[in-house]
Amino acid sequence: MKSTTVICCSIVASVLACSHASAGPIYPFNGAADNETDVYDYHYAVTGGKFPTGNQPNGTRESGGTMAFITDDPGWGYATQVWRRDTWFAETAGQAMTFRNNSTTVYDNNGIDDGSYGDFYNAQAQGLANDATPGLHQNYAMANNFDFMYASYFKIEQATTIDQIVGYFNGNGYYNTGDPDSPLLNYRFNIWSTVGNCTEANVGCLPVNTASFNGDIFSIQSPGTGTTSYTGVNRVFSNGSTDPIWRVVFNLDTPLVLQPGEYYGGHDRVIAAAPEPATMALFGLGLAGLAAARRRRSSN
């Protein structure tokens, strides 16, 4: 495992302090896709397989689910710069995330690092004829490339201190190309407060709109190297094919204290290097391939 490098964070709320880190970049909405290139492959966050006690939306579409998305690129075919509740997933526990404090896990919806994941990520072990199971889903999240991002609901029931955040993603990307450790990529984690009531009886809860891809509670970004590693766990699909699950680790310079409440959180990836102009950077993807990729923003 590579050592995690120092990270940058920006603070937009009084629930935390980060006095030893410089402000991280903000990715504001500008009404257009920023890079439109697949040369670095795409970042697909892996979803969790277990639902921590206290989550009100139970992950099903009928309860409002746990996922929301936002885009700044009109090409996706959705209203831009507006958070929308996702209806793609039949059920999901949200993006797989682990929060720790002093090496003790204080939030975990996946069981990957402590070995409690069981059959969450194995359709064959579950005896499934298809891959419709929470842990086998993934969701596209690249804030400055075909600008699209997912975030997922989580609930904190008591004041919780966090000094390490871990996210999990498909190490093969979309095209099975690219290098997750590339210095031309940065990884981010954001936390948003919510608007509306997040209970099952009222599914109006969504992340607060910050006019950017940054969270209003917390936004953190790591340099491209030294933050990722293979977990040793694979997603196993019903046809026997597999995808490796990688982790990205964020070590906080100063611990984050989340007060009791309902939040959205999620990790994404940004392209740190300046790519070729959009009209030249599709690298053989083609319009048909681009449309298919966009339709599969969430996939098994």
Secondary structure, DSSP 4 states (H G I P E B T S, - for coil): -PPPPP-EEEE-STTB--TTSPPPP--B--SS-S----TT---EEEBPSS--TT-SS-SBGGGT-SEEEEES-GGGSS-TT--EE--S-SB---B-EEEEETTEEEEESS-TTTT--TTTTBTTTTT-SS--SGGG-EEE-BTTSS-EEEEEEEEE-S-EEEEEEEEEEETTTTTS-S-TT-TTEEEEEEEEEEES--STT----EEPP-SBSS-SSEEEEE-SSSSEEEEEEEEE-TTS-EEEEEEEEEEEEEEEEEPSEEEEEEEEEEE-S----GGG--TT-HHHHHHHHHHTSEE-
